[in-house]
Amino acid sequence: MKIILATAIKAINNSAEFTYNDEDINTINWINGTQPIAKELILAKVAELQAEYEANQYQRDRANEYPSIVDQLDDLYHNGYDGWKATIQAIKNKYPKETN
């Protein structure tokens, strides 16, 4: 996923009102009295949010592989806490959280 300008602008000022075209920062039009945000700040926020998104890929990978809640409850019933935990831990091991 590519972080878009609107996401970065709203992360800086959630009440900002603006328009723009084709992800072109040079076409931003601040409306309804919104104080303009410097292009450099917007681009820095885009980079920050993009890095955060990419660093959390493991979360999306895990979510795609975790069994449904119904299957997890069934696993708990049939295999107990330790069996359920082993299933979840295998997925966590497959997609480890990267530490810096």
Biotite code that builds the C-alpha atoms (Angstrom):
import biotite.structure as struc

atoms = struc.array([
    struc.Atom([0.000, 0.000, 0.000], chain_id="A", res_id=1, res_name="MET", atom_name="CA", element="C"),
    struc.Atom([1.253, 3.422, -0.869], chain_id="A", res_id=2, res_name="LYS", atom_name="CA", element="C"),
    struc.Atom([0.545, 6.164, 1.663], chain_id="A", res_id=3, res_name="ILE", atom_name="CA", element="C"),
    struc.Atom([-1.383, 8.952, -0.036], chain_id="A", res_id=4, res_name="ILE", atom_name="CA", element="C"),
    struc.Atom([-1.104, 12.676, 0.576], chain_id="A", res_id=5, res_name="LEU", atom_name="CA", element="C"),
    struc.Atom([-4.528, 12.900, 2.210], chain_id="A", res_id=6, res_name="ALA", atom_name="CA", element="C"),
    struc.Atom([-3.537, 10.345, 4.841], chain_id="A", res_id=7, res_name="THR", atom_name="CA", element="C"),
    struc.Atom([-0.391, 12.287, 5.689], chain_id="A", res_id=8, res_name="ALA", atom_name="CA", element="C"),
    struc.Atom([-2.195, 15.629, 5.786], chain_id="A", res_id=9, res_name="ILE", atom_name="CA", element="C"),
    struc.Atom([-4.914, 14.255, 8.058], chain_id="A", res_id=10, res_name="LYS", atom_name="CA", element="C"),
    struc.Atom([-2.236, 12.735, 10.326], chain_id="A", res_id=11, res_name="ALA", atom_name="CA", element="C"),
    struc.Atom([-0.755, 16.212, 10.731], chain_id="A", res_id=12, res_name="ILE", atom_name="CA", element="C"),
    struc.Atom([-4.076, 18.080, 11.015], chain_id="A", res_id=13, res_name="ASN", atom_name="CA", element="C"),
    struc.Atom([-7.193, 15.947, 11.231], chain_id="A", res_id=14, res_name="ASN", atom_name="CA", element="C"),
    struc.Atom([-9.466, 18.918, 10.595], chain_id="A", res_id=15, res_name="SER", atom_name="CA", element="C"),
    struc.Atom([-7.620, 20.129, 7.479], chain_id="A", res_id=16, res_name="ALA", atom_name="CA", element="C"),
    struc.Atom([-9.777, 20.714, 4.417], chain_id="A", res_id=17, res_name="GLU", atom_name="CA", element="C"),
    struc.Atom([-8.148, 20.572, 1.012], chain_id="A", res_id=18, res_name="PHE", atom_name="CA", element="C"),
    struc.Atom([-8.285, 19.325, -2.534], chain_id="A", res_id=19, res_name="THR", atom_name="CA", element="C"),
    struc.Atom([-5.551, 18.076, -4.847], chain_id="A", res_id=20, res_name="TYR", atom_name="CA", element="C"),
    struc.Atom([-5.121, 16.170, -8.103], chain_id="A", res_id=21, res_name="ASN", atom_name="CA", element="C"),
    struc.Atom([-3.347, 12.921, -8.950], chain_id="A", res_id=22, res_name="ASP", atom_name="CA", element="C"),
    struc.Atom([-1.240, 12.742, -5.767], chain_id="A", res_id=23, res_name="GLU", atom_name="CA", element="C"),
    struc.Atom([0.560, 15.898, -6.904], chain_id="A", res_id=24, res_name="ASP", atom_name="CA", element="C"),
    struc.Atom([1.626, 17.875, -3.835], chain_id="A", res_id=25, res_name="ILE", atom_name="CA", element="C"),
    struc.Atom([1.917, 20.982, -5.989], chain_id="A", res_id=26, res_name="ASN", atom_name="CA", element="C"),
    struc.Atom([-1.836, 20.962, -6.650], chain_id="A", res_id=27, res_name="THR", atom_name="CA", element="C"),
    struc.Atom([-2.963, 21.124, -3.014], chain_id="A", res_id=28, res_name="ILE", atom_name="CA", element="C"),
    struc.Atom([-5.612, 23.766, -2.511], chain_id="A", res_id=29, res_name="ASN", atom_name="CA", element="C"),
    struc.Atom([-6.274, 24.590, 1.144], chain_id="A", res_id=30, res_name="TRP", atom_name="CA", element="C"),
    struc.Atom([-9.948, 25.425, 1.660], chain_id="A", res_id=31, res_name="ILE", atom_name="CA", element="C"),
    struc.Atom([-12.317, 26.761, 4.310], chain_id="A", res_id=32, res_name="ASN", atom_name="CA", element="C"),
    struc.Atom([-9.573, 28.636, 6.137], chain_id="A", res_id=33, res_name="GLY", atom_name="CA", element="C"),
    struc.Atom([-7.287, 25.655, 6.642], chain_id="A", res_id=34, res_name="THR", atom_name="CA", element="C"),
    struc.Atom([-3.789, 26.802, 7.554], chain_id="A", res_id=35, res_name="GLN", atom_name="CA", element="C"),
    struc.Atom([-1.437, 25.514, 4.831], chain_id="A", res_id=36, res_name="PRO", atom_name="CA", element="C"),
    struc.Atom([1.035, 22.818, 5.825], chain_id="A", res_id=37, res_name="ILE", atom_name="CA", element="C"),
    struc.Atom([4.545, 23.026, 4.404], chain_id="A", res_id=38, res_name="ALA", atom_name="CA", element="C"),
    struc.Atom([5.221, 20.555, 1.590], chain_id="A", res_id=39, res_name="LYS", atom_name="CA", element="C"),
    struc.Atom([8.333, 19.341, 3.397], chain_id="A", res_id=40, res_name="GLU", atom_name="CA", element="C"),
    struc.Atom([6.259, 18.409, 6.467], chain_id="A", res_id=41, res_name="LEU", atom_name="CA", element="C"),
    struc.Atom([3.725, 16.555, 4.348], chain_id="A", res_id=42, res_name="ILE", atom_name="CA", element="C"),
    struc.Atom([6.423, 14.613, 2.492], chain_id="A", res_id=43, res_name="LEU", atom_name="CA", element="C"),
    struc.Atom([8.170, 13.770, 5.776], chain_id="A", res_id=44, res_name="ALA", atom_name="CA", element="C"),
    struc.Atom([4.866, 12.473, 7.186], chain_id="A", res_id=45, res_name="LYS", atom_name="CA", element="C"),
    struc.Atom([4.265, 10.383, 4.037], chain_id="A", res_id=46, res_name="VAL", atom_name="CA", element="C"),
    struc.Atom([7.720, 8.816, 4.491], chain_id="A", res_id=47, res_name="ALA", atom_name="CA", element="C"),
    struc.Atom([7.115, 8.218, 8.207], chain_id="A", res_id=48, res_name="GLU", atom_name="CA", element="C"),
    struc.Atom([3.724, 6.586, 7.657], chain_id="A", res_id=49, res_name="LEU", atom_name="CA", element="C"),
    struc.Atom([5.055, 4.486, 4.765], chain_id="A", res_id=50, res_name="GLN", atom_name="CA", element="C"),
    struc.Atom([7.930, 3.212, 6.911], chain_id="A", res_id=51, res_name="ALA", atom_name="CA", element="C"),
    struc.Atom([5.510, 2.391, 9.733], chain_id="A", res_id=52, res_name="GLU", atom_name="CA", element="C"),
    struc.Atom([3.210, 0.527, 7.343], chain_id="A", res_id=53, res_name="TYR", atom_name="CA", element="C"),
    struc.Atom([6.078, -1.508, 5.906], chain_id="A", res_id=54, res_name="GLU", atom_name="CA", element="C"),
    struc.Atom([7.487, -2.281, 9.372], chain_id="A", res_id=55, res_name="ALA", atom_name="CA", element="C"),
    struc.Atom([4.142, -3.786, 10.361], chain_id="A", res_id=56, res_name="ASN", atom_name="CA", element="C"),
    struc.Atom([3.874, -6.213, 7.451], chain_id="A", res_id=57, res_name="GLN", atom_name="CA", element="C"),
    struc.Atom([4.243, -9.093, 9.911], chain_id="A", res_id=58, res_name="TYR", atom_name="CA", element="C"),
    struc.Atom([0.908, -8.102, 11.497], chain_id="A", res_id=59, res_name="GLN", atom_name="CA", element="C"),
    struc.Atom([-0.924, -8.364, 8.194], chain_id="A", res_id=60, res_name="ARG", atom_name="CA", element="C"),
    struc.Atom([0.799, -11.659, 7.380], chain_id="A", res_id=61, res_name="ASP", atom_name="CA", element="C"),
    struc.Atom([-0.165, -13.112, 10.756], chain_id="A", res_id=62, res_name="ARG", atom_name="CA", element="C"),
    struc.Atom([-3.752, -11.927, 10.477], chain_id="A", res_id=63, res_name="ALA", atom_name="CA", element="C"),
    struc.Atom([-4.093, -13.725, 7.143], chain_id="A", res_id=64, res_name="ASN", atom_name="CA", element="C"),
    struc.Atom([-2.929, -17.019, 8.667], chain_id="A", res_id=65, res_name="GLU", atom_name="CA", element="C"),
    struc.Atom([-4.567, -17.008, 12.069], chain_id="A", res_id=66, res_name="TYR", atom_name="CA", element="C"),
    struc.Atom([-7.463, -19.448, 12.234], chain_id="A", res_id=67, res_name="PRO", atom_name="CA", element="C"),
    struc.Atom([-10.945, -17.985, 12.567], chain_id="A", res_id=68, res_name="SER", atom_name="CA", element="C"),
    struc.Atom([-12.224, -17.374, 16.085], chain_id="A", res_id=69, res_name="ILE", atom_name="CA", element="C"),
    struc.Atom([-14.538, -20.387, 15.703], chain_id="A", res_id=70, res_name="VAL", atom_name="CA", element="C"),
    struc.Atom([-11.578, -22.604, 14.776], chain_id="A", res_id=71, res_name="ASP", atom_name="CA", element="C"),
    struc.Atom([-9.510, -21.191, 17.626], chain_id="A", res_id=72, res_name="GLN", atom_name="CA", element="C"),
    struc.Atom([-12.283, -21.947, 20.124], chain_id="A", res_id=73, res_name="LEU", atom_name="CA", element="C"),
    struc.Atom([-12.559, -25.459, 18.728], chain_id="A", res_id=74, res_name="ASP", atom_name="CA", element="C"),
    struc.Atom([-8.793, -25.847, 19.090], chain_id="A", res_id=75, res_name="ASP", atom_name="CA", element="C"),
    struc.Atom([-9.034, -24.683, 22.708], chain_id="A", res_id=76, res_name="LEU", atom_name="CA", element="C"),
    struc.Atom([-11.814, -27.151, 23.421], chain_id="A", res_id=77, res_name="TYR", atom_name="CA", element="C"),
    struc.Atom([-10.082, -30.137, 21.847], chain_id="A", res_id=78, res_name="HIS", atom_name="CA", element="C"),
    struc.Atom([-6.420, -29.369, 22.568], chain_id="A", res_id=79, res_name="ASN", atom_name="CA", element="C"),
    struc.Atom([-6.504, -27.055, 25.576], chain_id="A", res_id=80, res_name="GLY", atom_name="CA", element="C"),
    struc.Atom([-4.658, -23.843, 26.094], chain_id="A", res_id=81, res_name="TYR", atom_name="CA", element="C"),
    struc.Atom([-1.240, -25.318, 25.339], chain_id="A", res_id=82, res_name="ASP", atom_name="CA", element="C"),
    struc.Atom([-2.421, -26.792, 22.032], chain_id="A", res_id=83, res_name="GLY", atom_name="CA", element="C"),
    struc.Atom([-4.069, -23.539, 20.998], chain_id="A", res_id=84, res_name="TRP", atom_name="CA", element="C"),
    struc.Atom([-1.011, -21.549, 22.026], chain_id="A", res_id=85, res_name="LYS", atom_name="CA", element="C"),
    struc.Atom([1.252, -23.839, 19.964], chain_id="A", res_id=86, res_name="ALA", atom_name="CA", element="C"),
    struc.Atom([-0.873, -23.146, 16.863], chain_id="A", res_id=87, res_name="THR", atom_name="CA", element="C"),
    struc.Atom([-0.698, -19.389, 17.385], chain_id="A", res_id=88, res_name="ILE", atom_name="CA", element="C"),
    struc.Atom([3.002, -19.468, 18.270], chain_id="A", res_id=89, res_name="GLN", atom_name="CA", element="C"),
    struc.Atom([3.823, -21.310, 15.042], chain_id="A", res_id=90, res_name="ALA", atom_name="CA", element="C"),
    struc.Atom([2.306, -18.431, 13.077], chain_id="A", res_id=91, res_name="ILE", atom_name="CA", element="C"),
    struc.Atom([4.103, -15.850, 15.214], chain_id="A", res_id=92, res_name="LYS", atom_name="CA", element="C"),
    struc.Atom([7.368, -17.705, 14.603], chain_id="A", res_id=93, res_name="ASN", atom_name="CA", element="C"),
    struc.Atom([6.702, -17.803, 10.852], chain_id="A", res_id=94, res_name="LYS", atom_name="CA", element="C"),
    struc.Atom([6.155, -14.016, 10.796], chain_id="A", res_id=95, res_name="TYR", atom_name="CA", element="C"),
    struc.Atom([8.312, -12.585, 13.576], chain_id="A", res_id=96, res_name="PRO", atom_name="CA", element="C"),
    struc.Atom([8.055, -9.017, 14.737], chain_id="A", res_id=97, res_name="LYS", atom_name="CA", element="C"),
    struc.Atom([11.149, -7.217, 13.609], chain_id="A", res_id=98, res_name="GLU", atom_name="CA", element="C"),
    struc.Atom([12.937, -5.383, 16.368], chain_id="A", res_id=99, res_name="THR", atom_name="CA", element="C"),
    struc.Atom([15.268, -2.492, 15.805], chain_id="A", res_id=100, res_name="ASN", atom_name="CA", element="C"),
])
